[in-house]
Amino acid sequence: PIFVTMYFSLRSLSETVNDMHTGGLAWFTDLTVPDPYYILPVVSSASMLLSIELGSLNQPQDKRAKMIKNVMRGFAVVLVPITCQFQASILLYWVASNVFSCVFVGATKMNALRKLFKIPTQEEIKAAQVFFEQRVKDRIAFFNPDLLPDADDIQQHIAPSAQSTPSSKRAGSGRSSGSSSSNRN
């Protein structure tokens, strides 16, 4: 959603802001036209690919994760011909965003920064996940009907007090509450 918003915003800015025609730098002086040398599309796809690779470092690589990573790699390559016709302003935004992502991901992989900002390691996350899953299993087991006493067990605990006759209740009316409770057990 952010990229789409920026795409349409930068396109509309190119129509209304005259400085977009001369505000570029280096080989792309006009930000309202596509890069004539195709450098920005290649750099934007390369920075996206670098971001994908950095993000997946030291991550568990199961079959699904590998498939997603390969699809994203392919997407980064396919984007080069698609983005060749994008305005230079859009690609410049995309390159800047990807470079920021790479710096952020790379910084969060550094142990010193992880400790400084108290970012948990993969082992700590896994331990917390195992702990949480065990707590959920314990709660489910607590409320599992199979673990509750069956009807016969309930009847055995209820039966002695329910089987007392009215005459025994009358005879026991003069007893103290302590003897009455011992009679029920």
C-alpha positions in Angstrom: 0.0 0.0 0.0 2.8 2.4 0.8 4.6 1.8 -2.5 1.4 2.2 -4.5 0.6 5.4 -2.7 4.1 6.7 -3.3 3.9 5.6 -7.0 0.7 7.6 -7.6 1.9 10.6 -5.5 5.2 10.9 -7.4 3.4 10.6 -10.7 1.0 13.3 -9.8 3.8 15.5 -8.5 5.6 15.2 -11.8 2.7 16.9 -13.4 2.3 19.7 -11.0 5.8 20.5 -9.7 8.1 22.0 -12.3 11.3 21.3 -10.3 10.8 17.6 -11.0 12.0 18.2 -14.5 15.3 19.6 -13.4 15.6 18.2 -9.8 17.5 15.0 -10.7 21.2 14.3 -10.3 24.0 12.5 -12.2 22.6 10.8 -15.3 18.9 11.3 -14.5 18.4 15.1 -14.4 14.7 14.8 -15.3 12.8 12.9 -12.6 9.6 12.8 -14.7 11.0 10.4 -17.4 12.4 6.9 -17.3 16.1 6.4 -16.7 17.6 6.5 -20.2 20.5 4.1 -19.2 18.3 1.6 -17.2 20.6 2.0 -14.2 17.9 2.8 -11.7 15.7 -0.2 -12.5 18.7 -2.5 -12.2 19.9 -0.9 -8.9 16.4 -1.0 -7.5 16.0 -4.7 -8.3 19.5 -5.4 -7.0 18.9 -3.6 -3.7 15.6 -5.5 -3.4 17.5 -8.8 -3.9 20.1 -7.7 -1.3 17.3 -6.9 1.1 15.8 -10.4 0.6 19.2 -12.1 1.1 20.0 -10.1 4.2 16.6 -10.8 5.7 17.0 -14.5 5.3 20.5 -14.8 6.8 20.6 -17.0 9.9 16.9 -17.9 9.5 15.6 -21.5 9.6 15.2 -22.6 6.0 12.5 -25.1 5.7 11.0 -26.1 2.3 8.3 -23.4 2.4 10.8 -20.6 3.3 13.1 -21.7 0.5 10.2 -21.6 -1.9 9.2 -18.1 -0.8 12.8 -16.9 -1.0 13.1 -18.2 -4.6 9.8 -16.6 -5.6 11.0 -13.3 -4.2 14.3 -13.6 -6.1 12.5 -14.3 -9.3 10.2 -11.3 -8.6 13.3 -9.1 -8.2 14.7 -10.2 -11.6 11.3 -9.9 -13.4 10.9 -6.3 -12.0 13.8 -5.0 -14.1 12.0 -5.0 -17.5 8.7 -3.9 -15.8 10.2 -0.9 -14.0 12.3 0.3 -17.1 9.4 2.6 -18.0 8.8 4.0 -14.5 9.7 7.6 -13.9 13.1 8.2 -12.4 11.5 9.7 -9.3 9.7 6.5 -8.5 12.8 4.4 -8.9 14.9 6.8 -6.9 12.3 6.5 -4.1 12.4 2.7 -4.4 16.2 2.5 -4.3 16.3 4.8 -1.3 13.7 2.6 0.5 15.5 -0.6 -0.4 18.9 0.8 0.8 17.2 1.9 4.1 15.8 -1.7 4.4 19.2 -3.2 3.8 20.8 -1.0 6.4 18.1 -1.7 8.9 18.2 -5.5 8.4 21.9 -5.5 8.5 22.0 -3.5 11.7 19.5 -5.7 13.4 21.7 -8.7 12.6 24.6 -7.2 14.5 24.8 -8.7 18.0 25.9 -5.5 19.7 22.9 -3.6 18.4 20.6 -6.5 19.3 21.8 -6.4 22.9 21.6 -2.6 23.0 18.0 -2.6 21.8 17.1 -5.8 23.6 16.1 -7.7 20.4 15.8 -11.4 21.2 17.9 -14.0 19.4 16.4 -16.8 17.4 17.1 -19.2 20.3 15.3 -16.9 22.7 12.4 -16.6 20.4 12.2 -20.4 19.9 12.4 -21.0 23.7 9.6 -18.5 24.2 7.5 -20.1 21.5 8.0 -23.6 23.0 7.1 -22.2 26.4 4.0 -20.6 25.0 2.9 -23.7 23.1 3.3 -25.8 26.3 1.2 -23.3 28.3 -1.5 -23.5 25.6 -1.4 -27.3 25.6 -1.7 -27.3 29.4 -4.7 -24.9 29.2 -6.4 -27.0 26.5 -5.8 -30.2 28.5 -7.3 -28.6 31.6 -10.5 -27.9 29.7 -10.5 -31.1 27.7 -13.7 -33.1 28.5 -11.8 -36.4 28.3 -9.8 -35.4 31.3 -12.8 -34.5 33.4 -14.3 -37.2 35.7 -16.9 -39.4 34.0 -20.5 -39.6 35.1 -19.9 -42.7 37.4 -17.2 -40.8 39.3 -19.5 -37.8 39.8 -22.3 -40.1 41.0 -20.0 -41.7 43.6 -19.3 -38.3 45.1 -22.9 -37.1 45.0 -24.6 -40.4 45.9 -24.0 -40.5 49.7 -25.6 -37.2 50.4 -28.4 -37.8 47.9 -29.1 -41.2 49.3 -29.7 -40.0 52.8 -33.3 -40.5 53.9 -35.5 -37.8 55.2 -35.5 -39.6 58.6 -31.7 -39.5 58.8 -31.9 -35.8 58.0 -34.3 -35.3 60.8 -32.2 -37.4 63.2 -29.1 -35.5 62.1 -30.7 -32.1 62.5 -29.5 -31.8 66.1 -25.9 -32.6 65.1 -23.2 -30.0 64.8 -22.1 -28.9 61.3 -18.8 -30.7 61.8 -20.4 -34.1 62.3 -22.8 -33.5 59.4 -19.9 -32.9 57.0 -18.1 -36.0 58.2 -21.3 -38.0 57.6 -21.4 -36.9 53.9 -17.8 -38.0 53.3 
